[in-house]
Amino acid sequence: MTHLDVQGMTCSHCSAAVKRALEAVPGVESAAVDLDAGHASVTGSAPIDALVKAVVDEGYQAAPAS
């Protein structure tokens, strides 16, 4: 499982957009987004840089969770 810190989400529409963007990345089996915590969890074989790019392309900031 890969965990990302996501910034810029302010509503459920934002978290749904991030979830859809992550699920569209090849190799992603499932994605879950926690709006309140600003985190996303992804299962699958997608490389983390592709996940971060998908979130950034959607208009949010993302980084590997520390």
Order of alpha helices (4+ residues) and beta strands (2+ residues): beta-alpha-beta-beta-alpha-beta
